[in-house]
Amino acid sequence: MNIKYRTYTLIQQESGFDLVETVQSQRIGEGSLQKPTGEMYDKEVSFGYNMRLDTCFHKIAHLELLKQKSTVELREFRDEFKRIYDELTKLM
């Protein structure tokens, strides 16, 4: 059984989970790498293999914070990380 959270999928393995994120990507088409002109498609990006569930939660929280691309104080980072991690654990 697989677990879905936002754009992330945890794929169950024999003794853990593989963590995959589905992201939108664009084919190069007739353009260049800097200015692709091809169609959009969903692409799976792997972030880890055979990880424990709590490790996947930590990784998801870290990746979500990485998307924010801002500079914050350590305390603010910790609070936001804890908020995301708690949100994941409360879903269980």
N, C-alpha and C positions, 0 to 999 in steps of 0.2 A: 504494500500500500504506500502510495506517495503522499506527501504533505505539501500543500500549497499555501504560501504566505506572500501577498502582494505579487512581486515579479519573481520570487524565489520558489524553487521546488526542491524538496528534500526527497531524494529517491532512496527508498529502503533497500539495504543490502543485507547480507547474512548477519553481520555483526555491527552495523552502523548505517550511516547515511551519506550519500553523495549530495553535495550542495551545488545547484545549478541556478543561474539567473537567466531569464529570457529578456533580451533587450532588442530594441528596434535598430536595424542597421540598413544601410543603403548600398546597393551594388554600384560598382564604378561605372558600368555602362559605357557610353561614348565619352564621358568626361575623364577627369584625372583623379588621383587620390585625394587632392585637396578640394576638388569640386566634382563629386560624383553626380551622375545623371540617371543612374539606374533606378529600378523600383525598390521600394522598402520591403523588408522581410524580417521575420523574427529569427533571432540567432541565440543559441544557448551558449552561455559562458560558464565554464566549470570553475568552482572555487575550492573544491576539496573532495576527497574520496574517503569513504569508510570512516567518517567522523562520528563521535558521540553526539547525541541530540543537543546537550548543553553547549558543546563546541560549535555546532551549527548556529545556535542562537547568538553566541558571542560574535561569530563571524558576520552574521546578518546585521547585528547592531553596528559593528565596525564599518561595514560596507555602506550602510545607510548614512552614517555620519560622514564618511568619505565623500558622498555625493553633495554635501552641503558646501564644500570648498570655501570655508571661512576660517578666520583665526579667532580663537576664543581662549578664555582662561581655562586652566586645568579643571577647576571646580565646575564650570559650565559644561565642559566636555563630559566629565564624570556623571553629572546629573542627567544629561541628555542620553548618554549611553545606558544608564540605569533605567530611564524611562522606556526606551525601546526594548531593552532586555526584559523588563517587567511585563510589558505589553505582550511579548512573545510567550512568556511563561504563564500568563493568565489565560491564554487561549487553550491551555491544556486542561 
